[in-house]
Amino acid sequence: MRRGAWIAIVSAAAATIGTAFVSQSAVLPVAAFSALSVLAWFLPRLFAGVGLLLVVLAATLRATFPSLNLGFLDEIVVVVAVVVLTTRRLVCRQLPVIPSWALWFLGFVAAGLLSSLLNVVPNNIVFDGGFLAVKAMLLGVAFAQIDWKPGDLQPFIAGGGILTVIIFVTSMINLIAPDLWTSLVLGRNEQFEGEFGLPALIGPFEYPATLGRFCALLAIAILAYRLTVRATWRSVTLLAMASISALGSFRVKTVVSLIGSAALVAGLSLKRMPPKLLLALIIGGAALAVPIGLFVWADIVKYIVNVSARSLLTFGAVDVAARNFPLGAGFGRYGSYTAAVYYSPEYIRLGFNSVYGMRSTLGGGRFLTDTQWPAILGETGWLGAMLFAGGLVHIAITFLRKSAARTEPLVAWLRITGLGWLLILVIESIAAPVFTSPPAYPLPFVAAGIYFSLLAGHSQSTQEK
């Protein structure tokens, strides 16, 4: 190991030990920051894998070990990625990579900051709310600073396969012994409502929706791998595991997003798809159309037709955006986790404090983050919402961008997987804060950042030749 690496490791250890004498509660954050910083500097690709794993497990670790207060893990990963990976690139005398889609989200941040300024939102709330709103995009831009090669994607694919097996096994244990499993993972005996007399599964996560969303993302990645890289019995088995785990959450938005994304992936890979698989998908889709339609309609009636927290948040966001046109109430002031923690005056004005699940009392605001777009619209207004949507569209265009690098099987896999992931989060954003809550929130943006780096690297190597 280089002398510089040893110096960095010793410095990190010294900082951690020194902090222990000052504040015991700060030991874990400082230790995590120091270790991840060293990893990001000397082994950036390994850091990317470890960082994503920590984001995936952050919520579970927080729930399983509440005394350790591990909820900071995914935020630390984002900060280390942005600071260290960007600094590392500058030290190596390379210009930072700025994906074109990042400019849309920069405009979104500007709209949020201007809204916050005009509404005199306290600085701490602006910082917390603003960081929460863009941490997924920040991680995507940070990962773009690494010089990726197609072969670098293989460890992520292998890791995803291992994770799929672990999640499936834990989900089956959850199915067999639901009380024991929730007590072990959550520290309390809690049953989640399912269907057909079965409990909704959580696997290694906190909520069924989290399990469903993440397994849908895994299933799409596996399906794309089969259609672009290699079709094997292992991938069939993993696809079945991920799909069963996703459907075991019994969440309508997961079913819809999984089917929609699978159709998109299949359409993009139509030329590579075996005729038998295409026929099986058509027959299966036709057979499931009616029961799935009834399943979806029941949720539409429950959450949209009838009065619910989601409908109140949506109509309230339109009201807030209209009052502050073309801006919003400011970061941390509507629809976000920050707005729930620092109970927003907008909620009091709209009368939410008298609605079950939307109150300011401890544990009384559990439904205040039941959807995503009200936060985007309510905090940054119509201008910010259009810029955010423009950024998502631009990411989709980036994945569709023509390049000779797309002929590489692993690059094609990343491109199609990224599109599928983006569609899943867009669909689920109607009924969940998917762009801000772990474990799924960074995946499409990380894929976009890596893909942009791959295209830039291929273009540069072509010019050098």
C-alpha positions as CSV (number, residue, x, y, z in Angstrom):
1,M,0.0,0.0,0.0
2,R,1.2,3.5,-0.8
3,R,2.5,5.7,2.0
4,G,-0.2,8.2,1.4
5,A,-2.9,5.6,2.0
6,W,-1.3,4.6,5.3
7,I,-1.2,8.3,6.3
8,A,-4.9,8.7,5.4
9,I,-5.9,5.6,7.3
10,V,-3.9,6.6,10.4
11,S,-5.4,10.2,10.2
12,A,-8.9,8.8,10.0
13,A,-8.3,6.5,13.0
14,A,-6.8,9.4,15.0
15,A,-9.8,11.6,14.2
16,T,-12.2,8.9,15.3
17,I,-10.3,8.2,18.6
18,G,-10.0,11.9,19.3
19,T,-13.7,12.5,18.7
20,A,-14.4,9.7,21.2
21,F,-13.0,11.8,24.0
22,V,-15.0,14.8,23.0
23,S,-18.4,13.4,22.3
24,Q,-19.3,9.7,22.4
25,S,-22.4,10.2,20.3
26,A,-20.3,11.6,17.4
27,V,-17.9,8.5,17.2
28,L,-20.0,6.5,14.7
29,P,-20.6,9.4,12.3
30,V,-17.0,10.5,12.4
31,A,-15.7,6.9,12.0
32,A,-18.1,6.3,9.1
33,F,-17.1,9.5,7.4
34,S,-13.4,8.9,7.9
35,A,-13.5,5.3,6.7
36,L,-15.6,6.1,3.7
37,S,-13.5,9.1,2.8
38,V,-10.3,6.9,2.7
39,L,-12.1,4.3,0.6
40,A,-13.5,6.9,-1.8
41,W,-10.0,8.4,-2.4
42,F,-8.0,5.2,-2.9
43,L,-10.7,2.7,-4.2
44,P,-13.5,4.8,-5.6
45,R,-15.3,1.9,-7.4
46,L,-15.3,-0.2,-4.2
47,F,-16.6,2.9,-2.3
48,A,-19.4,3.1,-4.9
49,G,-20.5,-0.4,-4.1
50,V,-20.1,-0.1,-0.3
51,G,-21.9,3.3,-0.4
52,L,-24.9,1.9,-2.3
53,L,-25.1,-1.0,0.1
54,L,-25.1,1.3,3.1
55,V,-27.9,3.4,1.4
56,V,-29.9,0.2,0.9
57,L,-29.4,-0.9,4.5
58,A,-29.6,2.5,6.3
59,A,-33.3,2.4,7.2
60,T,-33.1,-1.3,8.3
61,L,-30.0,-0.7,10.5
62,R,-31.8,2.3,12.1
63,A,-34.9,0.3,12.9
64,T,-33.0,-2.8,14.1
65,F,-30.4,-1.0,16.2
66,P,-32.2,2.2,17.3
67,S,-29.7,2.9,20.1
68,L,-26.9,3.4,17.6
69,N,-28.8,6.1,15.7
70,L,-27.6,4.9,12.3
71,G,-30.1,7.0,10.2
72,F,-27.2,9.2,9.1
73,L,-25.5,6.6,7.0
74,D,-27.0,7.4,3.6
75,E,-26.4,11.2,4.1
76,I,-22.8,10.5,4.9
77,V,-22.4,8.4,1.8
78,V,-23.7,11.3,-0.3
79,V,-21.5,14.0,1.4
80,V,-18.4,11.8,1.1
81,A,-19.2,11.0,-2.6
82,V,-19.6,14.6,-3.5
83,V,-16.7,16.1,-1.6
84,V,-14.1,13.3,-2.0
85,L,-14.8,12.1,-5.5
86,T,-14.9,15.7,-6.9
87,T,-11.7,16.7,-5.0
88,R,-10.0,13.5,-6.2
89,R,-10.8,14.3,-9.8
90,L,-9.5,17.9,-9.4
91,V,-6.3,16.7,-7.8
92,C,-5.8,14.3,-10.7
93,R,-6.0,17.4,-12.9
94,Q,-9.2,16.4,-14.6
95,L,-12.2,18.6,-15.1
96,P,-15.3,17.6,-13.1
97,V,-17.9,15.8,-15.1
98,I,-21.2,17.6,-15.1
99,P,-24.0,15.6,-16.7
100,S,-26.2,17.7,-18.9
101,W,-29.3,16.6,-16.9
102,A,-27.8,18.0,-13.7
103,L,-28.4,21.5,-15.0
104,W,-32.2,21.0,-14.7
105,F,-31.9,20.0,-11.1
106,L,-29.6,23.0,-10.5
107,G,-32.5,25.2,-11.7
108,F,-34.8,23.3,-9.4
109,V,-32.5,24.1,-6.4
110,A,-32.4,27.7,-7.5
111,A,-36.2,27.8,-7.5
112,G,-36.3,26.2,-4.1
113,L,-33.8,28.6,-2.6
114,L,-35.6,31.7,-4.0
115,S,-38.9,30.3,-2.6
116,S,-37.2,29.9,0.8
117,L,-35.8,33.4,0.7
118,L,-39.1,35.1,-0.2
119,N,-40.9,33.1,2.5
120,V,-38.2,33.8,5.1
121,V,-37.7,30.1,5.9
122,P,-35.0,29.5,8.7
123,N,-31.6,28.5,7.3
124,N,-31.5,25.2,9.1
125,I,-34.8,24.1,7.6
126,V,-33.7,25.3,4.1
127,F,-30.5,23.3,4.4
128,D,-32.2,20.1,5.7
129,G,-35.1,20.3,3.2
130,G,-32.8,21.3,0.2
131,F,-30.3,18.6,0.9
132,L,-33.1,16.0,1.2
133,A,-34.6,17.1,-2.1
134,V,-31.5,16.7,-4.2
135,K,-29.3,14.1,-2.4
136,A,-30.2,11.5,-5.1
137,M,-29.0,13.8,-7.9
138,L,-25.9,14.7,-6.0
139,L,-24.9,11.1,-5.6
140,G,-25.5,10.6,-9.4
141,V,-23.3,13.5,-10.3
142,A,-20.6,12.3,-7.7
143,F,-20.5,8.8,-9.3
144,A,-20.0,10.4,-12.7
145,Q,-16.6,11.7,-11.4
146,I,-15.2,8.1,-11.5
147,D,-13.7,7.0,-14.8
148,W,-16.0,3.9,-15.4
149,K,-15.3,1.1,-17.8
150,P,-17.9,-1.5,-18.9
151,G,-16.1,-4.2,-16.9
152,D,-16.6,-2.2,-13.7
153,L,-20.3,-3.0,-13.8
154,Q,-19.8,-6.7,-13.3
155,P,-19.3,-6.6,-9.5
156,F,-22.5,-4.6,-9.2
157,I,-24.4,-7.3,-11.1
158,A,-22.9,-10.0,-9.0
159,G,-23.7,-8.1,-5.8
160,G,-27.3,-7.6,-7.0
161,G,-27.7,-11.3,-7.5
162,I,-26.4,-12.0,-3.9
163,L,-28.7,-9.3,-2.5
164,T,-31.7,-10.9,-4.4
165,V,-31.1,-14.3,-2.8
166,I,-30.7,-12.7,0.7
167,I,-33.9,-10.7,0.3
168,F,-35.9,-13.7,-1.0
169,V,-34.7,-15.9,1.9
170,T,-35.6,-13.3,4.5
171,S,-39.0,-12.7,2.8
172,M,-39.8,-16.4,3.0
173,I,-38.8,-16.5,6.7
174,N,-41.1,-13.4,7.1
175,L,-43.9,-15.3,5.4
176,I,-43.5,-18.4,7.6
177,A,-43.0,-16.6,10.9
178,P,-44.3,-13.0,10.5
179,D,-44.5,-12.1,14.2
180,L,-41.1,-13.4,15.0
181,W,-39.6,-11.7,11.9
182,T,-41.1,-8.2,12.6
183,S,-40.0,-8.4,16.2
184,L,-36.5,-9.2,15.1
185,V,-36.2,-6.6,12.4
186,L,-38.3,-3.8,13.8
187,G,-38.1,-4.4,17.5
188,R,-41.9,-4.7,17.8
189,N,-44.6,-7.1,16.8
190,E,-46.4,-5.5,13.9
191,Q,-48.6,-7.1,11.2
192,F,-48.9,-5.5,7.8
193,E,-52.1,-6.0,5.9
194,G,-51.8,-8.2,2.8
195,E,-54.2,-10.2,0.7
196,F,-55.6,-13.7,0.5
197,G,-55.1,-14.2,4.2
198,L,-51.3,-13.6,3.8
199,P,-49.4,-10.8,5.6
200,A,-47.7,-8.2,3.5
201,L,-44.0,-9.0,3.6
202,I,-41.2,-6.6,4.6
203,G,-38.1,-8.9,4.1
204,P,-35.0,-7.1,5.5
205,F,-36.7,-3.6,5.3
206,E,-39.1,-1.5,7.5
207,Y,-42.2,-1.5,5.3
208,P,-43.8,-3.7,2.6
209,A,-43.7,-0.8,0.2
210,T,-39.9,-0.6,0.6
211,L,-39.5,-4.3,-0.1
212,G,-41.8,-4.2,-3.1
213,R,-40.1,-1.2,-4.7
214,F,-36.6,-2.4,-4.2
215,C,-37.4,-5.9,-5.5
216,A,-39.1,-4.5,-8.5
217,L,-35.9,-2.6,-9.3
218,L,-33.9,-5.9,-8.9
219,A,-36.3,-7.8,-11.1
220,I,-36.0,-5.2,-13.9
221,A,-32.2,-5.3,-13.7
222,I,-32.2,-9.1,-13.9
223,L,-34.7,-9.0,-16.8
224,A,-32.6,-6.5,-18.7
225,Y,-29.5,-8.6,-18.0
226,R,-31.2,-11.7,-19.6
227,L,-32.2,-9.7,-22.7
228,T,-28.9,-7.8,-23.2
229,V,-26.0,-9.9,-21.8
230,R,-26.7,-13.5,-21.1
231,A,-29.8,-15.7,-20.5
232,T,-29.0,-18.5,-18.0
233,W,-31.0,-20.6,-15.5
234,R,-29.5,-18.5,-12.7
235,S,-31.0,-15.4,-14.0
236,V,-34.4,-17.1,-14.4
237,T,-34.2,-18.2,-10.8
238,L,-33.1,-14.7,-9.6
239,L,-35.9,-13.1,-11.6
240,A,-38.5,-15.4,-10.0
241,M,-37.1,-14.6,-6.5
242,A,-37.1,-10.8,-7.1
243,S,-40.6,-10.9,-8.6
244,I,-42.1,-13.1,-5.9
245,S,-40.6,-10.9,-3.2
246,A,-41.9,-7.7,-4.9
247,L,-45.5,-9.1,-5.3
248,G,-45.4,-10.4,-1.7
249,S,-45.5,-6.8,-0.6
250,F,-49.1,-6.6,-1.9
251,R,-48.7,-3.0,-2.9
252,V,-50.6,-1.8,-6.0
253,K,-48.0,0.8,-7.0
254,T,-45.3,-1.9,-7.0
255,V,-47.5,-4.2,-9.3
256,V,-48.2,-1.4,-11.7
257,S,-44.6,-0.1,-11.8
258,L,-43.1,-3.6,-12.2
259,I,-45.5,-4.4,-15.1
260,G,-45.0,-1.1,-16.8
261,S,-41.2,-1.2,-16.5
262,A,-41.0,-4.8,-17.6
263,A,-43.0,-3.8,-20.7
264,L,-40.6,-1.0,-21.4
265,V,-37.6,-3.2,-21.0
266,A,-39.1,-5.9,-23.2
267,G,-40.0,-3.3,-25.8
268,L,-36.5,-1.9,-25.9
269,S,-35.0,-5.4,-26.2
270,L,-37.7,-6.8,-28.6
271,K,-35.1,-7.8,-31.2
272,R,-33.2,-9.9,-28.6
273,M,-36.2,-11.5,-27.0
274,P,-36.9,-15.2,-27.7
275,P,-40.3,-15.7,-29.3
276,K,-41.3,-18.2,-26.6
277,L,-40.6,-15.6,-23.9
278,L,-42.6,-12.9,-25.8
279,L,-45.5,-15.3,-26.1
280,A,-45.4,-16.2,-22.4
281,L,-45.4,-12.5,-21.5
282,I,-48.4,-11.8,-23.7
283,I,-50.4,-14.7,-22.3
284,G,-49.5,-13.9,-18.8
285,G,-50.4,-10.3,-19.2
286,A,-53.8,-11.1,-20.7
287,A,-54.6,-13.6,-17.9
288,L,-53.6,-11.1,-15.1
289,A,-55.2,-8.0,-16.7
290,V,-58.6,-8.3,-15.0
291,P,-57.5,-9.1,-11.4
292,I,-54.7,-6.5,-11.5
293,G,-57.2,-4.0,-12.9
294,L,-59.5,-4.6,-10.0
295,F,-56.6,-4.4,-7.5
296,V,-55.5,-1.1,-9.0
297,W,-59.0,0.4,-9.1
298,A,-59.6,-0.4,-5.4
299,D,-56.5,1.7,-4.5
300,I,-57.6,4.5,-6.8
301,V,-61.0,4.7,-5.0
302,K,-59.3,4.4,-1.6
303,Y,-56.7,7.1,-2.1
304,I,-57.9,9.4,-4.9
305,V,-61.7,9.3,-5.2
306,N,-62.2,9.2,-1.4
307,V,-60.6,11.8,0.8
308,S,-57.2,10.7,2.0
309,A,-53.9,12.1,3.1
310,R,-52.5,11.8,-0.4
311,S,-55.4,13.7,-2.0
312,L,-55.3,16.4,0.7
313,L,-51.5,16.8,0.2
314,T,-52.0,17.0,-3.5
315,F,-54.7,19.6,-3.5
316,G,-52.9,21.5,-0.7
317,A,-49.8,21.6,-2.8
318,V,-51.8,23.2,-5.7
319,D,-53.1,25.8,-3.2
320,V,-49.6,26.6,-1.9
321,A,-48.2,26.9,-5.4
322,A,-51.0,29.1,-6.5
323,R,-50.5,31.5,-3.5
324,N,-46.8,31.7,-4.3
325,F,-46.9,31.5,-8.1
326,P,-44.6,30.7,-9.9
327,L,-42.6,29.6,-6.8
328,G,-43.5,27.6,-3.7
329,A,-43.3,27.8,0.1
330,G,-39.6,27.0,0.2
331,F,-37.5,24.0,1.1
332,G,-38.7,22.1,4.1
333,R,-42.1,23.7,4.1
334,Y,-44.5,21.3,2.3
335,G,-44.9,17.6,1.7
336,S,-41.3,16.6,2.7
337,Y,-39.9,14.8,5.8
338,T,-38.4,18.1,6.9
339,A,-41.8,19.8,6.7
340,A,-43.2,17.1,9.0
341,V,-40.3,17.3,11.5
342,Y,-40.5,21.1,11.6
343,Y,-44.3,21.1,11.4
344,S,-45.0,23.6,8.6
345,P,-47.2,26.6,9.1
346,E,-48.7,25.8,5.7
347,Y,-50.2,22.7,7.3
348,I,-51.8,24.7,10.1
349,R,-53.2,27.1,7.5
350,L,-54.7,24.3,5.5
351,G,-56.2,22.6,8.6
352,F,-54.1,19.5,8.5
353,N,-53.5,19.6,12.3
354,S,-57.1,18.3,12.8
355,V,-56.7,15.4,10.3
356,Y,-55.8,11.9,11.5
357,G,-52.2,11.0,10.4
358,M,-51.4,14.6,9.5
359,R,-51.1,16.2,13.0
360,S,-48.2,17.9,14.7
361,T,-48.1,15.6,17.7
362,L,-45.4,13.0,18.1
363,G,-46.3,10.1,15.8
364,G,-49.4,11.9,14.6
365,G,-47.9,12.9,11.2
366,R,-47.2,9.5,9.7
367,F,-49.1,10.3,6.5
368,L,-47.5,13.7,5.8
369,T,-44.9,12.1,3.5
370,D,-47.3,9.7,1.7
371,T,-46.4,11.0,-1.8
372,Q,-43.7,12.8,-3.7
373,W,-44.9,15.4,-6.1
374,P,-46.8,17.6,-3.6
375,A,-43.4,18.2,-1.9
376,I,-41.8,19.2,-5.2
377,L,-44.7,21.4,-6.2
378,G,-45.4,22.8,-2.8
379,E,-41.8,23.7,-1.9
380,T,-40.5,25.0,-5.3
381,G,-43.7,25.9,-7.1
382,W,-44.7,25.3,-10.7
383,L,-41.3,26.6,-11.9
384,G,-39.4,24.1,-9.7
385,A,-41.8,21.2,-10.6
386,M,-41.3,21.8,-14.3
387,L,-37.5,21.9,-13.9
388,F,-37.5,18.7,-11.8
389,A,-39.7,17.0,-14.4
390,G,-37.4,18.3,-17.1
391,G,-34.4,16.7,-15.4
392,L,-36.2,13.4,-15.3
393,V,-37.0,13.6,-19.0
394,H,-33.4,14.6,-19.8
395,I,-32.1,11.5,-17.9
396,A,-34.4,9.4,-20.0
397,I,-33.0,11.1,-23.1
398,T,-29.5,10.4,-21.9
399,F,-30.2,6.7,-21.6
400,L,-31.5,6.8,-25.2
401,R,-28.6,8.8,-26.5
402,K,-26.9,7.2,-29.5
403,S,-23.3,6.2,-29.1
404,A,-21.0,3.4,-30.2
405,A,-20.5,2.5,-26.6
406,R,-24.1,1.3,-26.4
407,T,-23.1,-1.8,-28.4
408,E,-21.2,-3.1,-25.4
409,P,-23.5,-5.6,-23.7
410,L,-22.9,-4.3,-20.1
411,V,-23.4,-0.7,-21.3
412,A,-26.7,-1.7,-23.0
413,W,-27.7,-3.4,-19.8
414,L,-27.1,-0.3,-17.8
415,R,-28.9,1.9,-20.3
416,I,-32.1,-0.3,-20.4
417,T,-32.0,-1.0,-16.6
418,G,-31.7,2.8,-15.9
419,L,-34.7,3.5,-18.0
420,G,-36.7,0.8,-16.3
421,W,-35.6,2.1,-12.9
422,L,-36.6,5.6,-13.8
423,L,-40.1,4.5,-14.9
424,I,-40.6,2.6,-11.6
425,L,-39.7,5.6,-9.5
426,V,-41.9,7.9,-11.6
427,I,-44.9,5.6,-11.2
428,E,-44.3,5.0,-7.5
429,S,-43.7,8.8,-6.9
430,I,-47.5,9.2,-7.1
431,A,-47.9,7.4,-3.8
432,A,-44.5,7.5,-2.1
433,P,-41.6,9.9,-1.5
434,V,-39.3,7.7,-3.7
435,F,-36.9,10.4,-4.8
436,T,-35.8,11.0,-1.1
437,S,-36.3,7.9,0.9
438,P,-33.9,4.9,1.0
439,P,-33.2,2.4,-0.2
440,A,-34.3,3.0,-3.8
441,Y,-34.0,6.8,-4.3
442,P,-30.5,7.1,-5.8
443,L,-30.5,4.1,-8.2
444,P,-31.7,5.8,-11.5
445,F,-29.5,8.8,-10.8
446,V,-26.5,6.7,-10.1
447,A,-27.1,4.7,-13.2
448,A,-27.4,8.0,-15.2
449,G,-24.2,9.3,-13.7
450,I,-22.2,6.1,-14.5
451,Y,-23.8,5.9,-18.0
452,F,-22.8,9.5,-18.7
453,S,-19.2,8.8,-17.6
454,L,-19.1,5.7,-19.8
455,L,-20.2,7.7,-22.8
456,A,-17.8,10.5,-22.1
457,G,-14.9,8.0,-21.6
458,H,-15.8,6.1,-24.8
459,S,-15.9,9.4,-26.7
460,Q,-12.5,10.5,-25.3
461,S,-10.8,7.2,-26.2
462,T,-12.3,7.4,-29.7
463,Q,-10.9,10.9,-30.2
464,E,-7.4,9.8,-28.9
465,K,-7.3,7.0,-31.5
